[in-house]
Amino acid sequence: MKVLLAQVAVADGSVSANLQTLQATLAAHPEADLAVFPEMFLPGYDTSSLRARSLELDSPELKAVAEASASAGTAVIVGFAEITQTGIANSAACFDADGLLAGVYRKTHLFGAGETRAFEAGQEYVVARLCGVRVGVQICFDTEFPEPARAMALAGAELLVTASANMAPYDLEHRLGAAARAIENRLPHVYVNRTGVQSGFTFLGDSAAIDAGGRDLVRLGSEPATTLVDVAIGADTVGEVDYLRLMTPPLPVTTTRAQPSIVDAEEKT
């Protein structure tokens, strides 16, 4: 599967400008099967006055993303702020290569006070079928927890994708987390992060495509860039350790406390 890592520049607070960047990026890479854009790409990462930059699923802007996807014949995963029935979600829209909406993932693990005040947390994980591949979708902080990726792997995901807006000084967290999620589930992992400075945050870039053994296929730097990478889907796992097959069911946990030693007991007698 040819995947485009779209670590492109983000125009702060301008949905229309970012939409134009997405359209131009897709048009420039029609050979891509799947293009992945960062977390909150369309509105920019600013949780203040967010409603003015939030979108409903039937908005003209998301319809334009669908049209650009269909025109290029490329599936798209893009971050946006979604107006829901009960609030605003930090979401990733998944369009198949024909422009049809294949799923919407709403970030389940919100980071810090800014996100928890601005967003409602998602209540389910999503595996979207894109170009015939079952894709497990995550957003940024989600990838620092093993449970979401594991749940999606057990549900049949063949590829993990994370749209991110990770900032300094958390480079180690996303590097280790992204590789670990690939290794422990024996699935390739595409991690696309944004760059630049906004709302006092310095975003790290460092987008990567990682194989099922946790090794980099490609890794970008800290500046805006795009790259196309071949990601093997359904390839043999690296080595002989199939973690999903070797999983044990949850086991009880015994909490122990110190006991008097035999010597102490003999001295007391």
Summary of the structure (lengths in Angstrom):
residues: 269
radius of gyration: 20.8
end to end distance: 73.8
largest distance: 87.1
contacts: 896
relative contact order: 0.15
helix: 29%
strand: 29%
